[in-house]
Amino acid sequence: MIAQRPRGSAPVVRAQAEHLPFADDSFDAAMAVLTIHHWRDLAAGLGELRRVARQRVVVVMYEAEVNLRLWIIQDYLPEIVAGHARLLPPVADVVAALPRASVEAILVPRDCTDRMFGTLWARPEEYLEPEVRRATSVWDLLPPGAAERAVSQLRDDLASGRWDERHGHLRETPELDTGLRLVVASL
C-alpha cells in the first residue's frame, strides 16, 4: 500500500496499531479505515487511537452479519464466512471500547471508484481482474485454490447469463449496504 501512494503524499510511519509511536494527544483525530480486522489486539489498538487523539476517533469497519450476505461471498466464496466471522470484530465491541461512539451505515454507490472487495457488488466483471483481487486482503486469506475456483465459476456465470438472472437488478440499484460502518467517538 505504501508503494502505491502518489508521489508527494504525506509522510508514512510504519507501526502496529497496538503500539503507536506518538505522544499522548498528538493529533486532533485518529482514524482506522478497514484495518481493525488485521489487528492482533482490538482493545489495545483502540486504546492507542484514544491515547493519541485529543478530540475524536473514527473507525471504518465491516459489520460481519451484513457483509457476509454479499452475493460474491454467498455464491462464490463461502470459505469467507468462517474466516470473516472470526476476523471481523463485532461493531458492539468497538463501540464499547470508544466513549460516546455513534455508528452509521456507509452506503456504497454503484459507481464507487474504490475497487475494494465490498464495492463491486454491481460490477461483477471487475472481480475477474487480477489487479483488483491483489489489492484486497480478502483474496489472500482464502484457502489454496478457492480464488481460482470462484473466479472461474463467476466467469462462467457471467458468460451464461446466470449471474444476471440472479443478481442483475443490482446493476440498476443506486447504492447498497455492504456492511461498511462508520464509528465516530468524541473524546
Secondary structure by P-SEA (a helix, b strand, c coil): cccccccccccccccccccccccccccccccccccccccccaaaaaaaaaaacccbbbbbbbcaaaaaaccccccccccaaaaaaaccccaaaaaaaccbbbbbbbcccccccccccccccccccccccaaaaaacccccccccaaaaaaaaaaaaaaaaccccccccccccccccccbbbbbbbcc
